[in-house]
Amino acid sequence: GTELTHSLGASEVTSAIHERVKQMVAHDNLAIYVSRGEELEPIEIVGEQSHLFGREAFPVAKGLSGRVVQHGSSILNGDPCMEFGFKNDSVVVYKLQSALAVPMMGPKGMVGVMTIYHPDRHAFNRHHLRLLEAVSQQVAPPLQRPLRHHDQETLAAPAHLTATPTPT
């Protein structure tokens, strides 16, 4: 069938993705990082601990999500402390211990990285990895076109990501 798209802002798209992924894979935070040449820019970070993450673009050579861009492969149960701009110091009582990061590939190549974080060590498994990779393949193409033009005001989100899930 024809896929309907809605015109939404980056935060609405990310919130819809976060809610959808949360139904499939338990996690606390979701971050969308977009490739901008030699840099990776966090366009949206949602979840309970989103205040622990920096919002500045950073070199692809740094950080857990940057390694995903460099190598074009996913990271299963990575250490969130390796993420660039993540403040996980001794003052933070509630620490994030696991990260699952997958590349977002569009028709024109690497769009960026989708990373989810969890407070437990080794929280993610290969099944979670496959689910997140499937979501990233659906999300990347609608993200790619507007982001190429640095237009973050409106992004097209697939209807199945923004629709209210129907009980099965």
Secondary structure, 3 states (H helix, E strand, C coil): CCCCEEEECHHHHHHHHHHHHHHHCCCCEEEEEEEECCEEEEEEEEECCHHHECCCCEECCCCHHHHHHHHCCCEEEECHHHCCCECCCCCCCCCCCEEEEEEEEECCEEEEEEEEEECCCCCCCHHHHHHHHHHHHHHHHHHHHHHHCCCCCCEEEEHHHHCCCCCC
